[in-house]
């Protein structure tokens, strides 16, 4: 008879089974459920090495599934400056200026989470607002939706976004109507910007993934669907590495961006590759 690694008892176990919707205990071994039923029946599956946890009358539910998540973006945000609570351009300026002092030369300064509707000025920041920060670092400040961003002049130059720049299909570069110069505000250019902005240091990014993974489990989310429209074949491989080395503990169903489906087929992989 198999031995349980973990025995939860003394609670109300929700099984989601029509024939037995609740139970008193659940026995688990090697991450899988051995049995669900009455506590006295499941005690035979426990040994001196079994971890036994009394639920003290509490309810135990199955793991939750988040159907729409962007894990890589979430982890990347943890490596930048969160300005989501800023209520003015001055507050954004102060937060970004503080982080500049911590950056190595040439490093991109990443900010995220601003929402112009909550700012006192009721407008997007511009390249000129970001240029007021005394630094030679390229700066990108992403909107809370992920569909817009603001670049300072250094970043615009590195990205080649000038008066003559033609954005890729679907992208928009906001321009001064008098000079045609980019204001620094861009829309739907994330895929293009990923080819310009260097990736985060591996150790820093993996630490952020572990933090997001811990946060998911803390809320009971054991599975999620990653719905990133820009997910590539390389991102698929990254998810597998993050899972294999333990940085990502929740189960992930990763969707691939439509633009990269030909890569999937060319690699001889099924759209349901695991």
C-alpha positions as CSV (number, residue, x, y, z in Angstrom):
1,X,0.0,0.0,0.0
2,X,1.5,3.4,-0.9
3,X,2.4,5.8,1.8
4,X,1.3,9.4,1.9
5,X,3.8,12.3,2.1
6,X,1.1,14.6,3.3
7,X,-2.2,14.1,5.1
8,X,-4.7,16.9,5.4
9,X,-7.5,16.1,7.9
10,X,-10.0,17.6,10.2
11,X,-11.4,19.9,7.6
12,X,-14.0,20.2,4.9
13,X,-12.4,19.1,1.6
14,X,-14.2,20.3,-1.5
15,X,-13.8,17.6,-4.2
16,X,-15.9,19.0,-7.0
17,X,-17.2,15.5,-7.4
18,X,-21.0,15.1,-7.9
19,X,-21.1,11.8,-6.1
20,X,-18.9,12.9,-3.1
21,X,-18.8,16.7,-3.0
22,X,-17.0,16.9,0.4
23,X,-14.7,14.7,2.4
24,X,-12.9,14.8,5.8
25,X,-9.3,14.2,4.6
26,X,-7.0,13.9,1.6
27,X,-3.8,11.9,1.3
28,X,-1.0,13.1,-1.1
29,X,2.2,11.4,-2.3
30,X,4.7,12.8,-4.7
31,X,2.5,15.8,-5.5
32,X,-0.5,13.6,-6.5
33,X,-3.7,12.8,-4.6
34,X,-3.7,9.2,-3.3
35,X,-7.1,9.2,-1.8
36,X,-10.0,11.4,-0.5
37,X,-12.4,10.2,2.1
38,X,-13.0,9.8,5.8
39,X,-10.1,10.6,8.1
40,X,-10.2,7.2,9.8
41,X,-9.9,5.4,6.5
42,X,-7.0,7.5,5.3
43,X,-4.9,7.2,8.4
44,X,-3.7,3.8,7.2
45,X,-1.9,5.6,4.4
46,X,0.2,7.6,6.9
47,X,3.6,6.6,8.4
48,X,6.0,8.2,10.8
49,X,7.4,10.1,7.8
50,X,4.1,11.6,6.7
51,X,3.5,15.3,7.3
52,X,0.1,15.6,9.0
53,X,-1.7,18.9,9.0
54,X,-4.9,19.5,10.9
55,X,-7.2,21.9,9.0
56,X,-9.0,22.7,12.2
57,X,-12.4,22.8,10.6
58,X,-11.3,25.0,7.7
59,X,-12.3,24.4,4.1
60,X,-9.8,23.0,1.6
61,X,-10.4,23.8,-2.1
62,X,-8.7,22.6,-5.3
63,X,-6.0,24.8,-6.8
64,X,-7.3,27.8,-8.7
65,X,-6.7,28.4,-12.4
66,X,-5.9,31.9,-13.7
67,X,-7.2,31.9,-17.3
68,X,-5.3,35.1,-18.4
69,X,-1.9,36.0,-17.2
70,X,1.3,37.6,-18.6
71,X,4.0,36.0,-16.4
72,X,7.1,37.3,-18.2
73,X,5.8,40.8,-18.3
74,X,4.8,40.6,-14.6
75,X,8.3,39.4,-13.7
76,X,9.9,42.1,-15.8
77,X,7.9,44.7,-14.0
78,X,9.3,43.6,-10.7
79,X,12.7,44.5,-12.0
80,X,11.7,48.1,-12.8
81,X,10.2,51.1,-11.1
82,X,6.5,50.9,-10.3
83,X,4.9,54.3,-10.7
84,X,1.3,53.0,-10.6
85,X,0.5,55.0,-7.5
86,X,2.0,58.3,-9.0
87,X,-0.5,61.1,-9.2
88,X,1.6,63.7,-11.0
89,X,4.5,63.9,-13.4
90,X,6.6,65.2,-10.5
91,X,6.1,62.0,-8.6
92,X,7.0,59.9,-11.6
93,X,10.1,62.1,-12.1
94,X,11.2,61.5,-8.5
95,X,10.7,57.8,-8.6
96,X,12.7,57.4,-11.8
97,X,15.5,59.8,-10.6
98,X,16.0,57.7,-7.4
99,X,16.5,54.5,-9.4
100,X,19.0,56.2,-11.8
101,X,21.5,56.3,-8.9
102,X,21.4,52.5,-8.6
103,X,22.1,51.7,-12.3
104,X,25.3,50.6,-13.9
105,X,26.5,52.7,-16.8
106,X,24.5,52.2,-20.0
107,X,21.7,50.2,-18.3
108,X,18.2,50.9,-19.4
109,X,15.9,52.5,-16.8
110,X,12.6,50.7,-16.8
111,X,9.4,52.2,-15.3
112,X,5.9,50.9,-15.6
113,X,2.3,51.3,-14.4
114,X,1.5,55.0,-15.1
115,X,-2.0,56.0,-16.0
116,X,-2.5,59.5,-17.4
117,X,-6.1,59.6,-16.2
118,X,-4.8,59.5,-12.6
119,X,-2.2,62.1,-13.1
120,X,-2.9,65.7,-12.1
121,X,-1.8,66.8,-15.6
122,X,-4.2,64.4,-17.3
123,X,-1.8,63.6,-20.1
124,X,1.0,61.1,-21.0
125,X,4.5,62.0,-20.0
126,X,6.7,62.9,-23.0
127,X,10.3,62.6,-23.9
128,X,10.9,66.1,-22.6
129,X,9.5,65.1,-19.2
130,X,11.8,62.1,-19.0
131,X,14.7,64.2,-20.4
132,X,14.4,66.4,-17.3
133,X,15.9,63.5,-15.3
134,X,19.6,64.2,-15.3
135,X,21.0,61.0,-16.8
136,X,22.5,59.5,-20.0
137,X,20.6,56.3,-19.4
138,X,17.9,55.3,-21.9
139,X,14.5,55.3,-20.2
140,X,11.3,53.5,-21.1
141,X,8.2,54.1,-19.1
142,X,5.3,51.7,-19.9
143,X,1.7,52.4,-19.6
144,X,-0.3,50.2,-17.1
145,X,-2.1,48.6,-20.1
146,X,1.1,47.6,-21.8
147,X,-0.2,49.1,-25.1
148,X,1.7,52.4,-24.8
149,X,5.1,53.5,-23.6
150,X,7.2,56.7,-23.3
151,X,10.9,56.9,-24.3
152,X,13.4,59.6,-23.5
153,X,15.6,61.1,-26.2
154,X,18.4,58.7,-25.5
155,X,16.1,55.7,-25.9
156,X,14.5,57.1,-29.0
157,X,17.9,57.5,-30.6
158,X,18.9,53.9,-29.8
159,X,15.6,52.7,-31.2
160,X,16.0,54.8,-34.4
161,X,12.7,56.5,-33.8
162,X,13.1,59.9,-35.5
163,X,11.2,62.2,-37.9
164,X,11.6,59.7,-40.7
165,X,10.9,56.5,-38.7
166,X,8.1,54.3,-40.1
167,X,6.5,52.2,-37.4
168,X,5.7,48.5,-38.1
169,X,2.1,47.6,-39.0
170,X,-0.2,48.4,-36.1
171,X,2.3,50.7,-34.3
172,X,1.8,54.4,-33.8
173,X,4.4,57.0,-33.0
174,X,3.0,60.2,-31.6
175,X,4.5,63.3,-33.2
176,X,4.5,67.1,-32.7
177,X,2.1,68.4,-35.4
178,X,4.4,71.4,-36.1
179,X,7.8,69.7,-36.4
180,X,6.9,66.0,-37.0
181,X,9.4,65.1,-34.2
182,X,8.4,62.1,-32.0
183,X,7.0,63.2,-28.6
184,X,8.3,60.0,-27.1
185,X,4.9,58.4,-26.7
186,X,4.4,55.3,-28.8
187,X,1.6,52.8,-29.1
188,X,1.6,49.0,-29.9
189,X,5.4,49.0,-30.4
190,X,6.3,46.4,-27.7
191,X,7.3,43.7,-30.1
192,X,9.6,46.1,-32.0
193,X,11.0,47.5,-28.7
194,X,11.9,44.0,-27.6
195,X,14.4,43.9,-30.4
196,X,16.0,47.1,-29.2
197,X,16.0,46.8,-25.4
198,X,18.5,44.2,-24.0
199,X,17.1,41.4,-21.8
200,X,17.3,41.7,-18.1
201,X,20.2,40.0,-16.3
202,X,19.4,36.3,-16.0
203,X,19.8,36.1,-12.2
204,X,17.6,39.2,-11.6
205,X,14.9,38.0,-13.9
206,X,14.8,34.5,-12.4
207,X,14.5,35.9,-9.0
208,X,11.5,38.0,-10.2
209,X,9.9,34.9,-11.7
210,X,10.3,33.1,-8.3
211,X,8.6,36.0,-6.6
212,X,5.7,35.9,-9.1
213,X,5.5,32.1,-8.6
214,X,5.4,32.5,-4.8
215,X,2.7,35.1,-5.2
216,X,0.5,32.8,-7.3
217,X,0.8,30.0,-4.9
218,X,0.1,32.3,-2.0
219,X,-3.3,33.1,-3.6
220,X,-3.9,29.4,-4.4
221,X,-3.2,29.7,-8.1
222,X,-1.7,26.4,-9.1
223,X,-2.3,26.7,-12.9
224,X,-2.4,29.6,-15.3
225,X,-2.7,30.4,-19.0
226,X,-0.1,32.7,-20.3
227,X,-1.8,34.7,-23.1
228,X,1.1,36.8,-24.3
229,X,0.5,37.7,-27.9
230,X,4.2,38.2,-28.4
231,X,5.2,34.7,-27.1
232,X,7.8,33.1,-29.3
233,X,9.3,29.7,-29.6
234,X,12.2,31.0,-27.4
235,X,9.7,32.0,-24.8
236,X,8.2,28.5,-24.9
237,X,11.7,27.2,-24.2
238,X,12.2,29.7,-21.4
239,X,9.0,28.6,-19.7
240,X,10.2,25.0,-19.7
241,X,13.6,26.0,-18.2
242,X,11.9,28.1,-15.5
243,X,9.8,25.1,-14.7
244,X,12.6,22.6,-14.8
245,X,14.9,24.6,-12.5
246,X,12.1,25.2,-10.0
247,X,11.7,29.0,-10.5
248,X,8.2,28.5,-11.7
249,X,6.1,26.1,-9.7
250,X,2.5,26.6,-11.0
251,X,1.5,24.7,-14.1
252,X,1.6,26.9,-17.2
253,X,-0.3,26.6,-20.5
254,X,1.6,28.9,-22.8
255,X,-0.1,30.4,-25.8
256,X,2.0,31.4,-28.8
257,X,1.6,34.7,-30.7
258,X,-0.1,34.3,-34.1
259,X,2.9,35.9,-35.8
260,X,5.1,33.1,-34.6
261,X,2.9,30.1,-35.5
262,X,4.9,29.5,-38.7
263,X,8.0,29.0,-36.5
264,X,6.2,26.4,-34.5
265,X,5.1,24.5,-37.6
266,X,8.6,24.8,-39.2
267,X,10.1,23.3,-36.0
268,X,7.9,20.3,-36.5
269,X,6.1,20.9,-33.2
270,X,2.4,20.5,-32.5
271,X,0.3,23.6,-31.6
272,X,-0.2,21.6,-28.3
273,X,3.5,21.1,-27.6
274,X,4.2,20.2,-24.0
